[in-house]
Amino acid sequence: MMEPKNNGSPRNALVALAVALAYIAPQFAPGSPPAEARAWLGSGALQSLSQALFLLIIIGLTGPLPEFGLRRPRPSDIMHALLLLGALLSLGMAMRWLWQESGSGLKALSSGQDSGLVTALLIAGFSVAVGYREELFYRAYIMHSLRAHGASPLASILLSTALFAAGHAYQGASGMASSALLGLALAFAYSKGVRLHALAWAHAGYNALILYGAMGFLS
């Protein structure tokens, strides 16, 4: 595999930094718990979808989409997504056990008894939108941009993981630690050539299972 050339200019580096700040900064704003699960899921899905489209445009202006792992889905993406989902679930369960044993378990989501079909569909839509948004940014955009500016594969993995954890600061220390571990797995998979669709599907599947469990669908 050919090493990427260091063809980035200071201007392109500033553009990449500006996009990163525009994406990450709003996630540090304090928020209040959602008053109604469906409204939260719906608004979150729309926001994530708009950000994903914005990132897709930025990536398209930056370079050819295939260079970022953006190609048409193929059957092998399904297998890669399932394998990666299994790895994410294993890591998530290990982290949950660790935090429970230390007495600082993760906070459960509360949604009452709202377990209707509409809520289930909103969870699916929300999870897919978030999966694509975060994989487009943290893996495709960040890691490829770093490599294009001469960063090593390890450096791109570590910085992507650090930003991913920072983007989940609102979840507290346990949430950031869990996000760092999951982000490390996703970044490693991307560095090994796993395509963006597989990453986004695995990410979406993980988020969906967490939300279905938290909202009473799996009990």
Backbone as a chain_set.jsonl record, in Angstrom:
{"seq": "MMEPKNNGSPRNALVALAVALAYIAPQFAPGSPPAEARAWLGSGALQSLSQALFLLIIIGLTGPLPEFGLRRPRPSDIMHALLLLGALLSLGMAMRWLWQESGSGLKALSSGQDSGLVTALLIAGFSVAVGYREELFYRAYIMHSLRAHGASPLASILLSTALFAAGHAYQGASGMASSALLGLALAFAYSKGVRLHALAWAHAGYNALILYGAMGFLS", "coords": {"N": [[0.848, -1.197, 0.0], [0.577, 2.19, -0.854], [2.168, 4.941, 0.731], [0.552, 7.866, 1.958], [1.026, 11.047, 0.433], [2.615, 13.948, 1.721], [0.934, 16.392, 1.081], [-0.399, 18.541, 2.041], [-1.362, 21.903, 2.531], [-0.728, 24.898, 4.522], [-3.11, 26.355, 4.485], [-5.064, 24.387, 3.899], [-4.765, 22.864, 6.185], [-5.69, 24.641, 8.127], [-8.343, 24.85, 7.322], [-9.209, 22.232, 7.834], [-8.893, 22.22, 10.628], [-10.741, 24.206, 11.347], [-13.157, 23.05, 10.542], [-13.168, 20.847, 12.246], [-13.342, 22.108, 14.773], [-15.807, 23.395, 14.483], [-17.458, 21.231, 14.42], [-16.986, 19.8, 16.823], [-17.072, 21.637, 19.014], [-19.842, 22.472, 19.671], [-20.702, 20.204, 21.031], [-19.821, 20.321, 23.599], [-21.434, 22.006, 24.916], [-23.588, 22.624, 27.668], [-26.395, 20.579, 28.319], [-29.914, 19.749, 28.75], [-31.831, 17.054, 30.207], [-33.855, 15.089, 27.958], [-37.265, 15.91, 27.55], [-39.136, 14.302, 26.413], [-39.005, 11.19, 24.917], [-39.392, 10.586, 22.163], [-39.307, 13.091, 20.902], [-36.695, 13.856, 21.482], [-35.211, 11.837, 20.172], [-36.066, 12.232, 17.525], [-35.287, 14.927, 16.952], [-32.582, 14.676, 17.401], [-31.854, 12.844, 15.411], [-32.372, 14.331, 13.075], [-30.571, 16.46, 13.398], [-28.128, 15.068, 13.401], [-28.21, 13.952, 10.853], [-28.126, 16.251, 9.23], [-25.583, 17.204, 9.888], [-24.053, 15.065, 8.97], [-24.499, 15.219, 6.21], [-23.343, 17.704, 5.729], [-20.664, 17.108, 6.361], [-20.182, 15.233, 4.374], [-20.256, 16.826, 2.091], [-18.051, 18.518, 2.609], [-15.991, 16.604, 2.648], [-16.183, 15.694, 0.019], [-15.346, 17.981, -1.328], [-12.774, 18.066, -0.48], [-11.348, 15.856, -1.481], [-11.28, 12.905, -3.67], [-14.028, 10.771, -3.021], [-13.686, 7.891, -2.687], [-11.101, 7.741, -1.604], [-11.457, 8.263, 1.042], [-12.658, 6.046, 2.006], [-15.235, 5.866, 1.159], [-17.362, 4.231, -0.649], [-19.571, 2.435, -2.884], [-21.916, 0.341, -1.153], [-21.155, -3.113, -0.465], [-21.529, -6.737, -0.406], [-19.569, -7.773, 1.38], [-19.262, -5.755, 3.213], [-21.354, -6.073, 4.983], [-20.671, -8.398, 6.411], [-18.263, -7.53, 7.598], [-19.305, -5.466, 9.176], [-20.929, -6.887, 10.978], [-19.023, -8.469, 12.319], [-17.476, -6.456, 13.467], [-19.412, -5.219, 15.03], [-19.884, -7.246, 16.901], [-17.411, -7.173, 18.226], [-17.49, -4.576, 19.307], [-19.693, -4.786, 21.028], [-18.706, -6.673, 22.84], [-16.588, -5.237, 23.988], [-18.069, -3.118, 25.073], [-19.663, -4.457, 26.983], [-17.659, -5.396, 28.68], [-16.62, -2.982, 29.653], [-18.875, -1.982, 30.942], [-19.184, -3.859, 33.005], [-16.793, -3.399, 34.367], [-17.085, -0.749, 35.304], [-19.309, -1.054, 36.94], [-18.307, -2.784, 38.875], [-16.478, -1.123, 40.074], [-18.066, 0.634, 41.316], [-19.029, 2.835, 40.006], [-21.087, 2.961, 38.033], [-22.504, 3.192, 34.7], [-24.808, 5.758, 33.861], [-28.206, 5.104, 33.517], [-30.434, 5.439, 30.739], [-33.542, 7.127, 30.714], [-36.826, 6.586, 29.775], [-39.389, 6.181, 30.397], [-42.315, 4.23, 29.823], [-42.451, 4.202, 27.123], [-42.629, 2.392, 24.527], [-43.355, 2.021, 21.858], [-44.029, 1.345, 18.332], [-43.353, 3.578, 16.784], [-41.399, 4.822, 18.357], [-39.459, 2.811, 18.313], [-38.741, 2.836, 15.602], [-37.755, 5.427, 15.428], [-35.528, 5.199, 17.069], [-33.962, 3.498, 15.493], [-33.573, 5.125, 13.19], [-32.283, 7.337, 14.363], [-29.948, 6.092, 15.344], [-28.672, 5.199, 13.002], [-28.216, 7.657, 11.7], [-26.521, 8.97, 13.546], [-24.441, 7.12, 13.572], [-23.375, 7.292, 10.921], [-22.723, 10.031, 10.894], [-20.717, 10.272, 12.916], [-18.781, 8.43, 12.076], [-18.105, 9.462, 9.573], [-16.887, 11.83, 10.374], [-14.985, 11.357, 12.627], [-13.496, 9.107, 11.811], [-13.322, 8.867, 8.807], [-12.916, 11.614, 7.903], [-11.16, 12.926, 9.836], [-9.018, 11.019, 10.244], [-8.113, 10.472, 7.626], [-7.392, 13.065, 6.799], [-5.328, 13.656, 8.592], [-3.435, 11.707, 7.85], [-2.96, 12.562, 5.245], [-1.568, 14.852, 5.751], [0.821, 13.963, 6.62], [0.901, 12.522, 9.033], [1.539, 9.639, 11.071], [0.172, 6.26, 10.827], [-0.404, 5.319, 13.452], [-0.467, 7.695, 14.947], [-2.668, 8.98, 13.773], [-4.704, 7.242, 14.504], [-4.654, 7.446, 17.324], [-5.153, 10.206, 17.78], [-7.654, 10.513, 16.576], [-9.115, 8.836, 18.249], [-8.833, 10.173, 20.704], [-10.2, 12.575, 20.161], [-12.722, 11.531, 19.675], [-13.396, 10.51, 22.2], [-13.366, 12.934, 23.624], [-15.505, 14.194, 22.409], [-17.581, 12.953, 23.648], [-17.745, 13.948, 26.169], [-19.86, 14.905, 27.648], [-21.005, 12.69, 28.743], [-19.679, 12.079, 31.013], [-16.9, 10.799, 33.05], [-16.856, 7.968, 32.918], [-18.287, 7.51, 30.575], [-16.625, 8.769, 28.701], [-14.343, 7.166, 28.893], [-15.323, 4.681, 28.024], [-16.09, 5.418, 25.433], [-13.599, 6.037, 24.378], [-12.376, 3.517, 24.251], [-14.093, 2.133, 22.494], [-13.876, 3.852, 20.297], [-11.198, 3.494, 19.685], [-11.182, 0.873, 18.715], [-12.789, 1.188, 16.418], [-11.283, 3.06, 14.972], [-8.943, 1.609, 14.534], [-9.949, -0.442, 12.926], [-10.7, 1.059, 10.682], [-8.198, 1.952, 9.849], [-7.18, -0.384, 8.913], [-8.461, -0.795, 6.581], [-11.204, -1.305, 6.595], [-14.31, -0.445, 5.33], [-16.263, 2.623, 5.136], [-19.087, 2.281, 5.246], [-19.405, -0.187, 6.566], [-18.282, 0.44, 9.056], [-20.056, 2.469, 9.925], [-22.488, 1.052, 10.025], [-21.955, -0.898, 11.977], [-21.455, 0.774, 14.172], [-23.942, 2.067, 14.338], [-25.569, -0.141, 14.908], [-24.611, -0.863, 17.443], [-25.227, 1.454, 18.985], [-28.026, 1.403, 18.676], [-28.794, -1.002, 19.951], [-28.044, -0.415, 22.574], [-29.823, 1.707, 23.134], [-32.326, 0.486, 22.682], [-32.271, -1.388, 24.745], [-32.099, 0.331, 26.982], [-34.524, 1.619, 26.851], [-36.411, -0.25, 27.317], [-37.114, -2.186, 25.387], [-35.854, -4.618, 25.15], [-36.305, -6.065, 27.373]], "CA": [[0.0, 0.0, 0.0], [1.375, 3.405, -0.947], [2.021, 5.905, 1.816], [0.008, 9.132, 1.467], [1.981, 12.128, 0.316], [2.386, 15.123, 2.562], [0.622, 17.451, 0.128], [-1.299, 19.507, 2.654], [-0.868, 23.266, 2.681], [-1.228, 25.511, 5.757], [-4.515, 26.734, 4.306], [-5.882, 23.187, 4.053], [-4.713, 22.476, 7.592], [-6.585, 25.543, 8.853], [-9.712, 24.453, 6.987], [-9.497, 21.011, 8.587], [-9.047, 22.598, 12.032], [-11.995, 24.947, 11.485], [-14.254, 22.084, 10.46], [-13.143, 20.057, 13.478], [-13.867, 22.93, 15.865], [-17.236, 23.624, 14.245], [-18.173, 19.986, 14.708], [-16.811, 19.342, 18.202], [-17.377, 22.645, 20.034], [-21.214, 22.449, 20.191], [-20.969, 19.038, 21.861], [-19.44, 20.625, 24.972], [-22.442, 22.88, 25.515], [-24.432, 21.892, 28.612], [-27.75, 20.307, 27.85], [-30.839, 19.25, 29.761], [-32.402, 15.777, 29.816], [-35.01, 15.234, 27.079], [-38.557, 15.806, 28.22], [-39.924, 13.261, 25.754], [-38.043, 10.377, 24.176], [-39.565, 10.69, 20.716], [-38.824, 14.405, 20.464], [-35.237, 13.821, 21.571], [-34.707, 10.982, 19.098], [-36.336, 12.865, 16.241], [-34.434, 16.098, 16.756], [-31.203, 14.197, 17.314], [-31.66, 12.241, 14.091], [-32.308, 15.407, 12.079], [-29.313, 17.181, 13.582], [-27.033, 14.203, 12.962], [-28.294, 13.826, 9.4], [-27.647, 17.499, 8.621], [-24.134, 17.246, 10.06], [-23.475, 14.057, 8.082], [-24.524, 15.773, 4.858], [-22.324, 18.756, 5.712], [-19.363, 16.452, 6.298], [-20.059, 14.603, 3.062], [-19.907, 17.898, 1.152], [-16.677, 18.925, 2.898], [-15.11, 15.528, 2.198], [-16.199, 15.709, -1.436], [-14.535, 19.109, -1.782], [-11.389, 17.834, -0.072], [-10.715, 14.881, -2.356], [-12.181, 11.849, -4.15], [-14.675, 10.053, -1.922], [-13.104, 6.573, -2.395], [-9.901, 7.863, -0.78], [-11.904, 8.323, 2.435], [-13.374, 4.814, 2.313], [-16.634, 6.036, 0.762], [-17.68, 3.552, -1.9], [-20.879, 1.788, -2.842], [-21.938, -0.838, -0.274], [-21.026, -4.423, -1.085], [-21.873, -7.773, 0.581], [-18.543, -7.948, 2.412], [-19.458, -4.734, 4.247], [-22.272, -6.616, 5.985], [-19.896, -9.289, 7.271], [-17.358, -6.709, 8.405], [-20.107, -4.746, 10.163], [-21.35, -7.834, 12.013], [-17.847, -8.813, 13.12], [-17.109, -5.281, 14.252], [-20.458, -5.043, 16.04], [-19.592, -8.201, 17.968], [-16.278, -6.665, 18.997], [-17.942, -3.407, 20.068], [-20.547, -5.254, 22.122], [-17.842, -7.304, 23.837], [-15.903, -4.157, 24.699], [-19.062, -2.399, 25.856], [-20.031, -5.271, 28.143], [-16.521, -5.408, 29.596], [-16.555, -1.683, 30.308], [-20.01, -1.869, 31.86], [-18.862, -4.67, 34.181], [-15.713, -2.743, 35.094], [-17.599, 0.414, 36.019], [-20.2, -1.528, 37.997], [-17.47, -3.336, 39.935], [-15.797, -0.023, 40.761], [-19.074, 1.44, 41.987], [-19.36, 4.052, 39.252], [-21.755, 2.455, 36.843], [-23.027, 4.149, 33.738], [-26.164, 6.208, 34.108], [-29.176, 4.539, 32.579], [-31.364, 6.368, 30.107], [-34.912, 6.981, 31.183], [-37.808, 6.978, 28.764], [-40.708, 5.728, 30.809], [-42.795, 3.0, 29.207], [-42.713, 4.528, 25.729], [-41.992, 1.334, 23.755], [-44.157, 1.797, 20.678], [-43.378, 1.159, 17.04], [-42.765, 4.849, 16.351], [-40.157, 5.002, 19.106], [-38.491, 1.84, 17.799], [-38.262, 3.331, 14.312], [-36.941, 6.611, 15.687], [-34.235, 4.72, 17.571], [-33.206, 3.004, 14.338], [-33.155, 6.267, 12.383], [-31.317, 8.094, 15.151], [-28.694, 5.343, 15.428], [-28.028, 5.225, 11.684], [-27.746, 9.023, 11.448], [-25.365, 9.213, 14.409], [-23.358, 6.257, 13.112], [-22.745, 7.879, 9.744], [-22.13, 11.326, 11.246], [-19.491, 10.124, 13.685], [-17.766, 7.747, 11.272], [-17.645, 10.412, 8.561], [-15.999, 12.827, 10.966], [-13.875, 10.867, 13.438], [-12.669, 8.169, 11.073], [-13.029, 9.224, 7.417], [-12.367, 12.963, 7.721], [-10.014, 13.196, 10.703], [-7.884, 10.13, 10.024], [-7.56, 10.679, 6.285], [-6.749, 14.379, 6.766], [-4.055, 13.542, 9.306], [-2.506, 10.943, 7.016], [-2.602, 13.395, 4.096], [-0.629, 15.872, 6.205], [2.066, 13.332, 7.043], [0.826, 11.814, 10.311], [1.677, 8.19, 10.991], [-1.091, 5.56, 11.111], [-0.651, 5.276, 14.893], [-0.853, 9.038, 15.392], [-4.034, 9.26, 13.319], [-5.599, 6.427, 15.33], [-4.704, 7.978, 18.687], [-5.811, 11.515, 17.81], [-9.067, 10.269, 16.3], [-9.7, 8.266, 19.465], [-8.901, 11.231, 21.715], [-11.289, 13.477, 19.788], [-13.974, 10.795, 19.854], [-13.67, 10.511, 23.639], [-13.691, 14.311, 24.017], [-16.84, 14.486, 21.909], [-18.561, 12.327, 24.537], [-17.469, 14.44, 27.518], [-21.126, 15.106, 28.354], [-21.378, 11.437, 29.395], [-18.886, 11.907, 32.213], [-15.637, 10.068, 32.94], [-17.083, 6.592, 32.47], [-18.681, 7.56, 29.173], [-15.451, 9.089, 27.896], [-13.467, 5.991, 28.865], [-15.952, 3.699, 27.143], [-16.007, 5.935, 24.068], [-12.209, 5.912, 23.938], [-12.121, 2.117, 23.907], [-14.847, 1.843, 21.273], [-13.278, 4.636, 19.223], [-9.931, 2.866, 19.32], [-11.508, -0.28, 17.871], [-13.278, 1.68, 15.13], [-10.162, 3.685, 14.27], [-8.047, 0.533, 14.091], [-10.603, -1.099, 11.795], [-10.604, 1.954, 9.518], [-6.804, 1.971, 9.399], [-6.92, -1.657, 8.25], [-9.172, -0.842, 5.317], [-12.651, -1.518, 6.708], [-14.917, 0.697, 4.644], [-17.081, 3.473, 5.992], [-20.423, 1.73, 5.457], [-19.313, -1.214, 7.603], [-18.075, 1.135, 10.326], [-21.287, 3.165, 10.309], [-23.514, 0.063, 10.378], [-21.597, -1.465, 13.28], [-21.667, 1.85, 15.148], [-25.389, 2.24, 14.478], [-26.102, -1.314, 15.594], [-24.25, -0.773, 18.859], [-26.054, 2.496, 19.601], [-29.424, 0.983, 18.692], [-28.985, -2.013, 20.993], [-27.98, 0.287, 23.861], [-31.059, 2.47, 23.317], [-33.441, -0.456, 22.832], [-32.203, -1.931, 26.097], [-32.377, 1.376, 27.968], [-35.918, 2.042, 26.751], [-37.312, -1.337, 27.672], [-37.512, -3.058, 24.288], [-35.177, -5.908, 25.237], [-36.582, -6.685, 28.674]], "C": [[0.881, 1.244, 0.0], [1.107, 4.322, 0.236], [1.467, 7.208, 1.257], [1.076, 10.201, 1.438], [1.596, 13.279, 1.237], [2.159, 16.329, 1.656], [-0.312, 18.496, 0.711], [-0.627, 20.86, 2.794], [-1.353, 23.812, 4.01], [-2.697, 25.897, 5.655], [-5.428, 25.528, 4.5], [-5.898, 22.712, 5.5], [-5.643, 23.345, 8.426], [-8.046, 25.216, 8.572], [-10.108, 23.217, 7.779], [-9.723, 21.322, 10.062], [-10.364, 23.322, 12.263], [-13.195, 24.016, 11.444], [-14.329, 21.26, 11.739], [-13.735, 20.837, 14.642], [-15.367, 23.167, 15.713], [-18.055, 22.398, 14.59], [-18.145, 19.656, 16.195], [-17.33, 20.347, 19.224], [-18.813, 22.592, 20.545], [-21.501, 21.277, 21.122], [-20.553, 19.249, 23.31], [-20.449, 21.533, 25.662], [-23.305, 22.08, 26.478], [-25.831, 21.726, 28.067], [-28.619, 19.811, 28.987], [-31.415, 17.93, 29.288], [-33.635, 15.975, 28.945], [-36.311, 15.047, 27.832], [-39.373, 14.659, 27.644], [-39.026, 12.507, 24.791], [-38.169, 10.562, 22.676], [-39.052, 12.019, 20.177], [-37.303, 14.439, 20.455], [-34.64, 13.005, 20.43], [-34.893, 11.637, 17.733], [-35.428, 14.044, 15.963], [-32.972, 15.69, 16.628], [-30.894, 13.586, 15.961], [-31.528, 13.307, 13.012], [-30.997, 16.183, 12.179], [-28.137, 16.359, 13.069], [-27.022, 14.055, 11.449], [-27.765, 15.076, 8.707], [-26.132, 17.613, 8.741], [-23.443, 16.244, 9.145], [-23.432, 14.561, 6.645], [-23.485, 16.879, 4.699], [-20.93, 18.148, 5.582], [-19.13, 15.811, 4.939], [-19.67, 15.635, 2.003], [-18.457, 18.334, 1.347], [-15.691, 17.877, 2.395], [-15.036, 15.504, 0.677], [-15.382, 16.841, -2.023], [-13.055, 18.911, -1.474], [-10.66, 16.892, -1.022], [-11.717, 13.847, -2.817], [-12.743, 11.028, -2.989], [-14.063, 8.68, -1.653], [-11.847, 6.631, -1.538], [-10.235, 7.895, 0.709], [-12.646, 7.053, 2.86], [-14.835, 4.861, 1.942], [-16.847, 5.447, -0.628], [-19.065, 2.943, -1.779], [-20.838, 0.575, -1.916], [-21.788, -2.125, -1.076], [-21.264, -5.479, -0.015], [-20.841, -7.932, 1.691], [-18.664, -6.906, 3.518], [-20.378, -5.24, 5.358], [-21.521, -7.516, 6.952], [-18.944, -8.508, 8.166], [-18.116, -5.964, 9.502], [-20.525, -5.668, 11.302], [-20.185, -8.221, 12.917], [-17.444, -7.65, 14.018], [-18.137, -5.002, 15.338], [-20.241, -5.998, 17.204], [-18.446, -7.737, 18.845], [-16.689, -5.476, 19.863], [-18.806, -3.819, 21.252], [-19.722, -5.911, 23.222], [-17.109, -6.252, 24.656], [-16.867, -3.381, 25.591], [-19.474, -3.148, 27.109], [-18.902, -5.312, 29.16], [-16.419, -4.088, 30.352], [-17.693, -1.505, 31.307], [-19.735, -2.651, 33.135], [-17.805, -3.979, 35.027], [-16.228, -1.57, 35.909], [-18.549, 0.008, 37.136], [-19.4, -2.073, 39.171], [-16.784, -2.238, 40.738], [-16.77, 0.91, 41.467], [-19.434, 2.716, 41.275], [-20.0, 3.669, 37.93], [-22.289, 3.548, 35.954], [-24.462, 4.512, 34.074], [-27.107, 5.643, 33.06], [-30.04, 5.634, 31.985], [-32.764, 6.099, 30.619], [-35.865, 7.45, 30.107], [-39.205, 6.539, 29.138], [-41.058, 4.407, 30.157], [-43.09, 3.192, 27.726], [-41.998, 3.534, 24.826], [-42.774, 1.015, 22.5], [-43.333, 1.663, 19.416], [-42.695, 2.439, 16.567], [-41.434, 5.089, 17.055], [-39.08, 4.056, 18.604], [-37.898, 2.302, 16.47], [-37.381, 4.566, 14.483], [-35.568, 6.227, 16.227], [-33.359, 4.251, 16.417], [-32.688, 4.159, 13.486], [-32.094, 7.103, 13.072], [-29.956, 7.407, 15.143], [-27.943, 5.355, 14.103], [-27.451, 6.61, 11.397], [-26.501, 9.336, 12.27], [-24.173, 8.374, 13.95], [-22.625, 6.841, 11.918], [-22.081, 9.208, 10.069], [-20.777, 11.145, 11.925], [-18.411, 9.397, 12.898], [-17.238, 8.646, 10.158], [-16.63, 11.386, 9.149], [-14.768, 12.201, 11.619], [-12.965, 9.9, 12.695], [-12.325, 8.7, 9.674], [-12.33, 10.58, 7.309], [-11.09, 13.179, 8.534], [-8.822, 12.324, 10.335], [-7.272, 10.326, 8.642], [-6.841, 12.019, 6.194], [-5.392, 14.343, 7.465], [-3.019, 12.8, 8.476], [-2.049, 11.773, 5.818], [-1.598, 14.479, 4.466], [0.607, 15.251, 6.858], [2.039, 12.609, 8.366], [0.975, 10.313, 10.089], [0.325, 7.525, 11.235], [-1.425, 5.55, 12.604], [-1.106, 6.63, 15.41], [-2.281, 9.36, 14.982], [-5.051, 8.471, 14.134], [-5.769, 7.057, 16.706], [-5.416, 9.324, 18.747], [-7.299, 11.379, 17.524], [-9.777, 9.745, 17.542], [-9.853, 9.321, 20.556], [-10.039, 12.203, 21.419], [-12.644, 12.813, 19.979], [-14.37, 10.76, 21.329], [-14.069, 11.905, 24.11], [-15.088, 14.697, 23.564], [-17.946, 13.872, 22.735], [-18.344, 12.758, 25.987], [-18.739, 14.632, 28.333], [-21.589, 13.845, 29.076], [-20.585, 11.185, 30.674], [-17.652, 11.048, 31.974], [-15.837, 8.656, 32.41], [-17.471, 6.555, 31.001], [-17.512, 7.869, 28.264], [-14.512, 7.894, 27.789], [-14.022, 4.92, 27.933], [-15.848, 4.135, 25.687], [-14.59, 5.817, 23.52], [-11.903, 4.488, 23.495], [-12.834, 1.733, 22.617], [-14.255, 2.591, 20.08], [-11.958, 4.057, 18.753], [-10.164, 1.674, 18.398], [-11.955, 0.164, 16.483], [-12.15, 2.307, 14.312], [-9.191, 2.632, 13.743], [-8.636, -0.18, 12.882], [-10.497, -0.246, 10.534], [-9.188, 1.961, 8.961], [-6.434, 0.698, 8.654], [-7.753, -1.833, 6.985], [-10.643, -1.17, 5.388], [-13.351, -0.266, 6.202], [-15.941, 1.395, 5.53], [-18.47, 2.908, 6.25], [-20.408, 0.683, 6.569], [-19.127, -0.587, 8.976], [-19.367, 1.776, 10.817], [-22.371, 2.181, 10.722], [-23.222, -0.576, 11.732], [-21.846, -0.458, 14.396], [-23.156, 2.047, 15.411], [-26.01, 1.067, 15.222], [-25.817, -1.284, 17.081], [-25.123, 0.254, 19.572], [-27.508, 2.061, 19.727], [-29.683, -0.033, 19.796], [-28.936, -1.384, 22.383], [-29.297, 1.009, 24.136], [-32.267, 1.558, 23.466], [-33.454, -1.06, 24.231], [-32.586, -0.911, 27.145], [-33.841, 1.78, 27.981], [-36.904, 0.888, 26.867], [-37.726, -2.277, 26.565], [-36.941, -4.464, 24.422], [-35.452, -6.627, 26.545], [-37.844, -7.536, 28.608]], "O": [[1.831, 1.332, 0.778], [-0.031, 4.463, 0.685], [1.875, 7.622, 0.172], [1.934, 10.255, 2.319], [0.42, 13.54, 1.489], [3.04, 17.169, 1.477], [-0.944, 19.252, -0.027], [0.551, 20.942, 3.141], [-2.292, 23.264, 4.589], [-3.443, 25.781, 6.628], [-6.448, 25.623, 5.183], [-6.914, 22.218, 5.987], [-6.311, 22.848, 9.332], [-8.889, 25.293, 9.466], [-11.206, 23.152, 8.331], [-10.627, 20.765, 10.685], [-11.035, 23.08, 13.267], [-14.139, 24.173, 12.219], [-15.416, 21.002, 12.256], [-14.533, 20.303, 15.411], [-16.108, 23.144, 16.696], [-19.21, 22.509, 15.004], [-19.167, 19.274, 16.766], [-17.963, 19.954, 20.204], [-19.011, 22.66, 21.758], [-22.438, 21.337, 21.919], [-20.896, 18.437, 24.169], [-20.332, 21.8, 26.858], [-23.718, 20.967, 26.149], [-26.38, 22.627, 27.432], [-28.119, 19.489, 30.064], [-31.487, 17.695, 28.082], [-34.391, 16.923, 29.158], [-36.444, 14.137, 28.652], [-40.223, 14.103, 28.338], [-38.363, 13.111, 23.947], [-37.159, 10.683, 21.983], [-38.433, 12.064, 19.114], [-36.693, 14.984, 19.536], [-33.676, 13.432, 19.795], [-33.996, 11.604, 16.89], [-34.862, 14.159, 14.876], [-32.217, 16.276, 15.851], [-29.805, 13.78, 15.421], [-30.671, 13.203, 12.135], [-30.389, 16.52, 11.163], [-27.256, 16.883, 12.387], [-25.959, 14.033, 10.829], [-27.042, 14.981, 7.715], [-25.467, 18.067, 7.81], [-22.375, 16.528, 8.603], [-22.443, 14.356, 5.941], [-22.828, 16.98, 3.663], [-20.113, 18.617, 4.788], [-18.018, 15.841, 4.412], [-18.855, 15.354, 1.124], [-17.719, 18.5, 0.376], [-14.675, 18.215, 1.787], [-13.962, 15.317, 0.106], [-14.789, 16.693, -3.092], [-12.191, 19.505, -2.119], [-9.488, 17.105, -1.334], [-12.879, 13.887, -2.413], [-12.005, 10.64, -2.083], [-13.923, 8.313, -0.486], [-11.548, 5.679, -0.817], [-9.384, 7.586, 1.543], [-13.2, 6.997, 3.957], [-15.607, 3.997, 2.357], [-16.552, 6.079, -1.642], [-19.66, 2.937, -0.701], [-19.841, -0.146, -1.89], [-22.238, -2.216, -2.218], [-21.21, -5.163, 1.173], [-21.209, -8.2, 2.834], [-18.219, -7.142, 4.641], [-20.208, -4.887, 6.525], [-21.702, -7.42, 8.166], [-18.833, -8.794, 9.358], [-17.629, -5.843, 10.626], [-20.479, -5.273, 12.467], [-20.337, -8.294, 14.136], [-17.111, -7.843, 15.187], [-17.78, -4.594, 16.443], [-20.395, -5.612, 18.363], [-18.494, -7.885, 20.066], [-16.283, -5.381, 21.021], [-18.673, -3.271, 22.346], [-20.007, -5.729, 24.405], [-17.02, -6.363, 25.879], [-16.532, -3.027, 26.721], [-19.618, -2.551, 28.176], [-19.149, -5.268, 30.365], [-16.16, -4.078, 31.555], [-17.499, -0.947, 32.387], [-20.019, -2.167, 34.23], [-17.897, -3.966, 36.254], [-15.857, -1.407, 37.071], [-18.59, 0.664, 38.177], [-19.763, -1.857, 40.328], [-16.538, -2.395, 41.934], [-16.359, 1.859, 42.134], [-20.072, 3.594, 41.855], [-19.509, 4.015, 36.855], [-22.501, 4.68, 36.387], [-25.238, 3.666, 34.519], [-26.829, 5.701, 31.862], [-30.342, 6.631, 32.641], [-33.116, 4.958, 30.92], [-35.742, 8.56, 29.588], [-40.105, 6.525, 28.299], [-40.189, 3.557, 29.96], [-43.875, 2.447, 27.139], [-40.874, 3.795, 24.396], [-42.853, -0.149, 22.107], [-42.115, 1.84, 19.421], [-41.595, 2.395, 16.017], [-40.459, 5.506, 16.43], [-37.918, 4.444, 18.48], [-36.695, 2.174, 16.242], [-36.388, 4.734, 13.776], [-34.563, 6.851, 15.886], [-32.169, 4.56, 16.362], [-31.519, 4.182, 13.103], [-31.123, 7.529, 12.447], [-28.929, 8.06, 14.957], [-26.721, 5.503, 14.079], [-26.328, 6.727, 10.907], [-25.537, 9.902, 11.753], [-23.038, 8.85, 13.937], [-21.395, 6.882, 11.899], [-20.99, 9.489, 9.573], [-19.8, 11.793, 11.55], [-17.231, 9.719, 13.04], [-16.052, 8.597, 9.834], [-15.638, 11.726, 8.505], [-13.639, 12.48, 11.215], [-11.76, 9.888, 12.943], [-11.156, 8.957, 9.387], [-11.27, 10.683, 6.693], [-10.06, 13.568, 7.985], [-7.723, 12.84, 10.132], [-6.049, 10.343, 8.502], [-5.782, 12.103, 5.572], [-4.424, 14.931, 6.984], [-1.862, 13.212, 8.405], [-0.887, 11.701, 5.418], [-0.863, 14.97, 3.609], [1.351, 15.932, 7.564], [3.08, 12.114, 8.799], [0.585, 9.787, 9.047], [-0.577, 8.152, 11.79], [-2.578, 5.747, 12.987], [-2.028, 6.709, 16.222], [-3.03, 9.951, 15.761], [-6.138, 8.971, 14.423], [-6.889, 7.19, 17.2], [-6.201, 9.564, 19.664], [-8.118, 12.05, 18.152], [-10.896, 10.156, 17.851], [-10.87, 9.364, 21.249], [-10.761, 12.609, 22.329], [-13.604, 13.46, 20.398], [-15.536, 10.957, 21.668], [-15.0, 12.051, 24.902], [-15.782, 15.443, 24.254], [-19.116, 14.212, 22.562], [-18.707, 12.039, 26.918], [-18.713, 14.536, 29.56], [-22.472, 13.915, 29.932], [-20.802, 10.177, 31.346], [-17.386, 10.622, 30.851], [-15.082, 8.197, 31.553], [-17.035, 5.672, 30.263], [-17.404, 7.303, 27.175], [-13.949, 7.635, 26.725], [-13.283, 4.325, 27.148], [-15.554, 3.324, 24.809], [-14.399, 5.53, 22.339], [-11.244, 4.28, 22.476], [-12.25, 1.084, 21.749], [-14.143, 2.037, 18.987], [-11.631, 4.118, 17.568], [-9.439, 1.483, 17.421], [-11.543, -0.422, 15.481], [-12.073, 2.108, 13.1], [-8.679, 2.755, 12.63], [-7.923, -0.489, 11.928], [-10.237, -0.763, 9.448], [-8.995, 1.974, 7.745], [-5.494, 0.689, 7.859], [-7.748, -2.907, 6.383], [-11.288, -1.306, 4.349], [-13.014, 0.847, 6.606], [-16.418, 0.846, 6.524], [-18.987, 3.039, 7.359], [-21.299, 0.666, 7.419], [-19.739, -1.026, 9.95], [-19.728, 1.643, 11.986], [-23.105, 2.443, 11.674], [-24.13, -0.772, 12.54], [-22.387, -0.808, 15.445], [-23.581, 2.179, 16.558], [-26.881, 1.259, 16.071], [-26.674, -1.637, 17.891], [-25.691, -0.028, 20.627], [-28.153, 2.31, 20.745], [-30.686, 0.065, 20.503], [-29.697, -1.773, 23.269], [-29.829, 0.933, 25.243], [-33.143, 1.824, 24.289], [-34.515, -1.225, 24.833], [-33.309, -1.227, 28.09], [-34.351, 2.234, 29.005], [-38.086, 1.033, 26.553], [-38.616, -3.102, 26.773], [-37.496, -5.409, 23.86], [-34.889, -7.692, 26.796], [-38.236, -8.137, 29.608]]}, "num_chains": 1, "name": "protein.A"}
